[in-house]
Amino acid sequence: MRLKDKVAIVTGAASGMGASTAIIFANEGAKVIVADLAAAEGAAVADEITAAGGQARFLKLDVASEADWESAVAETISAFGQIDILINNAGVSGSHPDRLNINTWDEQMNINAKGVFLGMRAVIPTMQKAGRGSIVNISSISGFVGQAYVHMGYNAAKGAVRLATKAAAVQFAPDGIRVNSVHPGVMPPMKTSMMSADPDVRREMIAAIPAGREGRVEEVAYANLFLASDEASYITGIEVPVDGGYLAV
Ligand SMILES: NC(=O)c1ccc[n+]([C@@H]2O[C@H](COP(=O)([O-])OP(=O)(O)OC[C@H]3O[C@@H](n4cnc5c(N)ncnc54)[C@H](O)[C@@H]3O)[C@@H](O)[C@H]2O)c1
């Protein structure tokens, strides 16, 4: 078991890559906090883990709320005693057809960028006390390059996650805390996808991928697993694209 005796908080764990990560982590022995705004779907993921013999609890969390993060840390410690891993995965799509929309910029900064900062800010003191911890921040290929079908606020937010990860890695390495970013490529559409869920746009997106197909959620979850585990004990501040070669072209 690669995460035996570890406690992990996975945000956005009600759906997609977060749900896959939570399930795979539990299979590897972690006690998992399934954190999301979506209560019914999140509780279903926690139930699926428990039914399979794993340990999980659903926790309602808005990643953009400082108060929610404070209670998330308190509830995780009261349920499982410690916090070893944070997967900062929750997010909203930026494939908004109005690419100059101001509200989209604000939403992206608030959820996709500030939400990741608030998560790190909330768990780091507990990890410092323990002298260990692994944080994986989910960015995107959009944290490296622009795309025609993505609002620039998404790129800016995912770029912020990429660099904030490096800053946190440098600042908290002396405390035994590792911080890395994972950059999924073209994956199944997000719940909030607009342009990128359009079949014509998807055909164009897939044509740009050397591997010739979209990624599977578990392909990202396994990268998260490696970085979260002690197998990656000397790896911090790196960027891991999981993109079928998209960024290599
Ligand atoms: N799907 C893709 O093509 C793709 C590509 C690159 C990166 N990503 C990133 O991967 C991560 C996961 O995406 P996904 O494809 O699994 O999407 P998804 O829409 O299936 O899941 C995202 C989850 O985040 C939750 N969420 C949204 N806002 C929240 C908030 N404020 N607080 C708490 N939870 C919130 C949603 O309820 C949902 O369950 C996101 O950060 C996304 O930006 C996705």
The ligand as an SDF file (V2000), in Angstrom:
LIG
                    3D

 44 48  0  0  0  0  0  0  0  0999 V2000
  -10.9980   18.4190  -17.6700 N   0  0  0  0  0  0  0  0  0  0  0  0
   -9.9500   18.9520  -18.2400 C   0  0  0  0  0  0  0  0  0  0  0  0
   -9.8040   18.9120  -19.4900 O   0  0  0  0  0  0  0  0  0  0  0  0
   -8.8480   19.5850  -17.4180 C   0  0  0  0  0  0  0  0  0  0  0  0
   -7.6240   19.8500  -18.0390 C   0  0  0  0  0  0  0  0  0  0  0  0
   -6.6010   20.4480  -17.3000 C   0  0  0  0  0  0  0  0  0  0  0  0
   -6.7940   20.7530  -15.9720 C   0  0  0  0  0  0  0  0  0  0  0  0
   -7.9980   20.4910  -15.3860 N   0  0  0  0  0  0  0  0  0  0  0  0
   -8.1300   20.8370  -13.9540 C   0  0  0  0  0  0  0  0  0  0  0  0
   -8.2970   19.6440  -13.2140 O   0  0  0  0  0  0  0  0  0  0  0  0
   -9.0950   19.8980  -12.0380 C   0  0  0  0  0  0  0  0  0  0  0  0
  -10.2550   18.8980  -11.9840 C   0  0  0  0  0  0  0  0  0  0  0  0
  -11.0510   19.0400  -13.1490 O   0  0  0  0  0  0  0  0  0  0  0  0
  -12.1200   17.9420  -13.6330 P   0  0  0  0  0  0  0  0  0  0  0  0
  -11.9430   17.7750  -15.0920 O   0  0  0  0  0  0  0  0  0  0  0  0
  -12.0880   16.7610  -12.7450 O   0  0  0  0  0  0  0  0  0  0  0  0
  -13.4690   18.8160  -13.4280 O   0  0  0  0  0  0  0  0  0  0  0  0
  -14.9150   18.4850  -12.8130 P   0  0  0  0  0  0  0  0  0  0  0  0
  -15.7820   19.6300  -13.1950 O   0  0  0  0  0  0  0  0  0  0  0  0
  -15.3310   17.0940  -13.2070 O   0  0  0  0  0  0  0  0  0  0  0  0
  -14.6270   18.4750  -11.2440 O   0  0  0  0  0  0  0  0  0  0  0  0
  -14.3290   19.6460  -10.5460 C   0  0  0  0  0  0  0  0  0  0  0  0
  -14.9050   19.5390   -9.1360 C   0  0  0  0  0  0  0  0  0  0  0  0
  -14.5670   20.7350   -8.4280 O   0  0  0  0  0  0  0  0  0  0  0  0
  -15.7140   21.1210   -7.6690 C   0  0  0  0  0  0  0  0  0  0  0  0
  -15.6510   22.5580   -7.3700 N   0  0  0  0  0  0  0  0  0  0  0  0
  -15.8170   23.5950   -8.2430 C   0  0  0  0  0  0  0  0  0  0  0  0
  -15.7220   24.7620   -7.5810 N   0  0  0  0  0  0  0  0  0  0  0  0
  -15.4990   24.4510   -6.2680 C   0  0  0  0  0  0  0  0  0  0  0  0
  -15.3120   25.2220   -5.0870 C   0  0  0  0  0  0  0  0  0  0  0  0
  -15.3600   26.5740   -5.1080 N   0  0  0  0  0  0  0  0  0  0  0  0
  -15.0850   24.5720   -3.9240 N   0  0  0  0  0  0  0  0  0  0  0  0
  -15.0430   23.2160   -3.8850 C   0  0  0  0  0  0  0  0  0  0  0  0
  -15.2360   22.4290   -4.9630 N   0  0  0  0  0  0  0  0  0  0  0  0
  -15.4630   23.0530   -6.1350 C   0  0  0  0  0  0  0  0  0  0  0  0
  -16.9090   20.7530   -8.5310 C   0  0  0  0  0  0  0  0  0  0  0  0
  -18.0940   20.6230   -7.7470 O   0  0  0  0  0  0  0  0  0  0  0  0
  -16.4520   19.4330   -9.1290 C   0  0  0  0  0  0  0  0  0  0  0  0
  -16.8500   18.3210   -8.3540 O   0  0  0  0  0  0  0  0  0  0  0  0
   -9.5040   21.3670  -12.1460 C   0  0  0  0  0  0  0  0  0  0  0  0
   -8.6270   22.1570  -11.3570 O   0  0  0  0  0  0  0  0  0  0  0  0
   -9.3160   21.6800  -13.6280 C   0  0  0  0  0  0  0  0  0  0  0  0
   -9.1000   23.0530  -13.8550 O   0  0  0  0  0  0  0  0  0  0  0  0
   -9.0180   19.9240  -16.0770 C   0  0  0  0  0  0  0  0  0  0  0  0
  1  2  1  0
  2  3  2  0
  2  4  1  0
  4  5  1  0
  4 44  2  0
  5  6  2  0
  6  7  1  0
  7  8  2  0
  8  9  1  0
  8 44  1  0
  9 10  1  0
  9 42  1  0
 10 11  1  0
 11 12  1  0
 11 40  1  0
 12 13  1  0
 13 14  1  0
 14 15  2  0
 14 16  1  0
 14 17  1  0
 17 18  1  0
 18 19  2  0
 18 20  1  0
 18 21  1  0
 21 22  1  0
 22 23  1  0
 23 24  1  0
 23 38  1  0
 24 25  1  0
 25 26  1  0
 25 36  1  0
 26 27  1  0
 26 35  1  0
 27 28  2  0
 28 29  1  0
 29 30  1  0
 29 35  2  0
 30 31  1  0
 30 32  2  0
 32 33  1  0
 33 34  2  0
 34 35  1  0
 36 37  1  0
 36 38  1  0
 38 39  1  0
 40 41  1  0
 40 42  1  0
 42 43  1  0
M  CHG  2   8   1  16  -1
M  END
$$$$
